[in-house]
Amino acid sequence: MHRRHFLGAAATGLSAKPAPTGDVSAARDDFPRARHAVYLDNASCHPLSVHSAAAIHRYVDWETHEVGEPWWPPWARPRHDAKILFAALLNAKPSEIAFARSTIEAESNILNGMNLQGGNVVTTDLHYSAALYHYRMRQRDGLDVRVVKHRKWRIDLNDLDRAIDRNTRLVAVALVSNVNGYFHDIQATSALAHARGAYVYADIIQCAGAVPIDVRAMGIDLAACSTYKWLMGVKGFGFLYVREDLQGAVVKPMQHSGGVRFNYPPWVERPDPAVEEIAYQPVTGPARYEVSYPSYEGVIAALESLSYIQRLGVGNIRAYVRTLTDRLMKELPARGYPSITPPGNDSPIVAFEARDPAKTMERLRAANVHVAMRFGNRMRISPSVYNNQRDLDRLLEALA
Ligand SMILES: Cc1ncc(COP(=O)(O)O)c(C=O)c1O
């Protein structure tokens, strides 16, 4: 099999960013799961497309039967290609992208690698719960942690303004909150943070692939996400973005990021007196934040899905999904489900309060409609590009 087939469509034409086709109308056929159920819980886990699934199958075929084409030596190429595509999605440079295993692990690695001693960190109560735990742990060790609480399910910039000071080292937010889809005013936050010498971390797992992101224009210095949500990939694989000038200087690698060369017998016959006995050779560039191999299944699925998202165009995906979330924001409050998503919020997640969460879930399950019920009675609905108005009809019928 030709390498192009092995790697799928994703392996071609990466250096120039191809214009998106914008045709999202056929997307439903790419996600067969839509045939079996009304799946509106993409903020928990997005289904795989047939394209990513086929690419993973090809990889497994090789690993199992040596059918197809070996992943080595061309393996370095798809790894790099995945970074090129992810960088393009953020308007970052490939040299600013490392692989990560999870969003939460990546944020923890950033915190471990920064000098936070004597400073403070500002975050919000709409950041992910496990991320807040990072800060709780460090608070116990003496770090000054300031958690800005939401007001009416949005973060008030005046509150952030009061919390961020000259001693703030990092402002960490979820760009889109998993709780209610709140899209953080990141540009204004970055302006406040940067004016006081602090860096900005954005958890982008609930928006990368679903909402246009421009780390330069938004003033984001550090970001991370896994691929199993809006990037339509698999669990256990993701990306870390570290602004180039911060690599090694502001964010030090805290896991092994290099190799060694031995300079004594029996490793070498004639040791070089000018060289240390054990010479440590650090990795440079964003790979300094990586440990060992990435998940191959992760790279393969991401390469395929990033290419898919690029072909459709994130702006087009967003425009289409907005028609679905707009309808939910209009119709559900009128049917007795008040929304906790601020009006005019631009993300693929909308959340509503259910009077009787257990009964609501029972009805939805009976109708084979999948949403998330979180934080007691908060019903989170997160449509994607393959959902359609008929899916919403079925949801609304079940809730009637
Ligand atoms: C905002 C947010 N951040 C982080 C995570 C967890 O990400 P990961 O599994 O990649 O650590 C989630 C999962 O739902 C999330 O919604």
The ligand as an SDF file (V2000), in Angstrom:
LIG
                    3D

 16 16  0  0  0  0  0  0  0  0999 V2000
  -12.3220   22.0980   30.5820 C   0  0  0  0  0  0  0  0  0  0  0  0
  -11.7250   20.7360   30.7560 C   0  0  0  0  0  0  0  0  0  0  0  0
  -10.4280   20.6190   31.0430 N   0  0  0  0  0  0  0  0  0  0  0  0
   -9.8370   19.4220   31.2020 C   0  0  0  0  0  0  0  0  0  0  0  0
  -10.5500   18.2550   31.0640 C   0  0  0  0  0  0  0  0  0  0  0  0
   -9.8460   16.9430   31.2430 C   0  0  0  0  0  0  0  0  0  0  0  0
   -8.9780   16.7880   30.2030 O   0  0  0  0  0  0  0  0  0  0  0  0
   -7.9310   15.5860   30.0920 P   0  0  0  0  0  0  0  0  0  0  0  0
   -8.7060   14.3240   30.1820 O   0  0  0  0  0  0  0  0  0  0  0  0
   -7.3140   15.7990   28.7740 O   0  0  0  0  0  0  0  0  0  0  0  0
   -6.9570   15.7460   31.2080 O   0  0  0  0  0  0  0  0  0  0  0  0
  -11.9120   18.3150   30.7460 C   0  0  0  0  0  0  0  0  0  0  0  0
  -12.6970   17.0770   30.5920 C   0  0  0  0  0  0  0  0  0  0  0  0
  -13.8890   17.0720   30.5510 O   0  0  0  0  0  0  0  0  0  0  0  0
  -12.5080   19.5870   30.5800 C   0  0  0  0  0  0  0  0  0  0  0  0
  -13.7980   19.7120   30.2660 O   0  0  0  0  0  0  0  0  0  0  0  0
  1  2  1  0
  2  3  1  0
  2 15  2  0
  3  4  2  0
  4  5  1  0
  5  6  1  0
  5 12  2  0
  6  7  1  0
  7  8  1  0
  8  9  2  0
  8 10  1  0
  8 11  1  0
 12 13  1  0
 12 15  1  0
 13 14  2  0
 15 16  1  0
M  END
$$$$
